[in-house]
Amino acid sequence: GKSLEQIDDIDKAIQLLQEYTEPDYLDSAYGPECLRLLGTSHLVRFRLTREPSDAERALRLLTDLLAQLQPGRRDRLQCLIALAELYLEPDTDSYDVSMALRYISDGVEDAYPFYR
C-alpha cells in the first residue's frame, strides 16, 4: 500500500543523497544541505519502519553536521530543529526531552541573537 510506496521513495532519496556526501562535495555550497537532508531522510524512514539503525544514522549525521556549522546559518537552525525532533522520538535510544529543548533553545538564540 501507501506505506510501502513511501518507504520505497525514502529509500531512493537516501540512495541519491548518499552520493552527495563525499568529503569534497561537503565543502560545496550545497554539501551541508545534502547532509542535513540525508539525516532527516533517515529520520523519516525510522518513523515509517521503526528500524533503530535509521534513528542512529540520523543522529550521527546531524550531530556531525552541527559541529561544522557556524551559529547564525540558516542550515544550522534547520539542523538544530531536526535534532530536536529526533530527541523527541520516544522509540529511540536517543529519546531525551531535555536535549530536544536545548537544541530548540540554541535555535532560538541563533535566529534571534538580540534576545540573549
SULLIN-V136852 format. One line per field, one symbol per residue. ss: DSSP state (H for helix, E for strand, - for the rest). phi: phi as a letter, one per 40 degrees, with the letter a starting at -180 (. if undefined). burial: # if it has 24 or more other ideal C-beta (glycine too) atoms within 12 Angstrom, else .. Layout:
ss=???
phi=???
burial=???
//
This chain:
ss=-HHHHHHHHHHHHHHHHH----HHHH----HHHHHHHHHHHHHHHHHHH--HHHHHHHHHHHHHHHHH-----HHHHHHHHHHHHHH---------HHHHHHHHHHHHHHH-HHH-
phi=.ccccccccccccccccdcbbcdcccccccddcccccccccccccdccbgcdcccccdcccccccdccccdgcdcccccccccdcccccccbccdacccdcccccccccccbcccc
burial=.........#..##..#..##....#....##################.....##.#######.##..#.....###############..#.#.....#..#..##..#......
//
